[in-house]
């Protein structure tokens, strides 16, 4: 997994041109040459004294990329733990589609047991209790 991540980040760094200014407060990641910047949740790579520092991806850029993939058929998983018993409406970070699958404690709910298609609000038709899990696959 570490090798795959290293290769992926190296590929991204090679297609990035130019040099960014290194921010202060970078934390090393377990892959050599890669650093994590907590202020904006971005990943940086050091490409040597000639090429310098390059910002690879930030949390915002990554979220936008993942959201854009959902419209062409890639699935997104979201998991929500029930904090308060009886809460049936949850806000999720993406719009529900007609092909969305909702799981309650690992059991697939029928489409008649939840509502919210086209919105970012999911309402389930079961009574959840504390520590239950709701998983949404879009």
N, C-alpha and C positions, 0 to 999 in steps of 0.2 A: 504494500500500500504506500509506504514511504517512497519507494522507487518510482511508482506511478505518479505520485504527487510531484516529485522532483522533476521528472521528465515533462509533465504537463506545464509546470511553472517555468521550466527552462524554455520550452517551445514558445510560450506566451512572451517571455522576455526577449527572445530573438526576433520576434515580429514587431516588437515595440522599438521605435526609433527615438533618439534623443536622450537627454539626460535630465533627470529631475533633481531638485535640491533635497538633500537628505534632511528629514525632520529630526528633531531631538526626541529621545525617548523610544527608540526602536527596541523591540524585544526579539531575541533570536528564536527562530522556529527550529524544530528538530531536523530540518533539512539544511545542509550547509549553504550559506550565502543568502538565505531567505530570512526576512525579518517582518515582525508584526507591529503595526503602529496602532496603539490603543485609542488615540484621539478620534480617528475617523474609521477605525476597523479596516485598515487596508494592509495589503501584503506588498513588501518591497523586496527587491533583489539587488545585490551588489555585484556588478559585472566587471570589476577590476578598476584600476586607476585610470584607464583610458576612457571607458564607457561610463563609469560612475554608477550612480543609483538610479533605479527605474521603479516607478510605482506600477505594480501589475494590476491589481484589482482592489476595489473598495467594497464594503458591505452593500452600499447603495447600488453600485454597478452590477454586483453579483445578483442582487435581488431583481433588478430590472432584466437581466439576462434570463434568469429562471422564469420570471413572469412572461417574458416574450415567447419562451418555448412552449408554455402551456397552450397557446392558441394554435399551435401546429400539431397538437396531438400528444406531446410529452406529458407525463403525469407528475403531479406534485402531491406529496404526502404532508399532512398536517395532523398533529396529535394534540389533544387537549385533555388535561386531567380535570375531573369534576372537583371543584373546591367546596362548593356549597350544595348540599342535597336539594333536589327539586328545581335546580336551574336548568331550563330547557332551551334557552336561546344563547348562542355563542357567536361572537364576531371572529371571523377568520380572515387571513391576509390575502385572499383571492376570491374572485367571483365563482359561485357554484354553477356548474353546467348540468345539462340534462343527463350526461353520462357519469356524473360524480357518484362515487360509492362512499357511503357512510357506514362505519363500523362502530358498534357499541360493545365494548369489552371483547373485541375480536369477532363478533357476530355481525354479518352484513345485514343492515336494515333495508327493508323494502322501500321503494320510492314513495309509497303511501305513508311511511312512518316518519318522514321528515319533509320540511318545506324550506324554500329559499333560493330556488333556481334563478340565476341572473343577479343575485345580490351577494353581499359579503356577510350576510347574517343567516346562520343555520338554526332552525328550530326543530328539535326532535320530539317525537310523539311518545317517548317512554319516560318514566320517572327515574332520573339518574340519582345515585347516592354518592356520597363522598368517596374519593379514591377510585372511582370508575374512570375508564378511558374512552374517549371518542376520537376515532381516527377518520380522517377525510382524505380520500384519494381522488384528485381532480384530473 
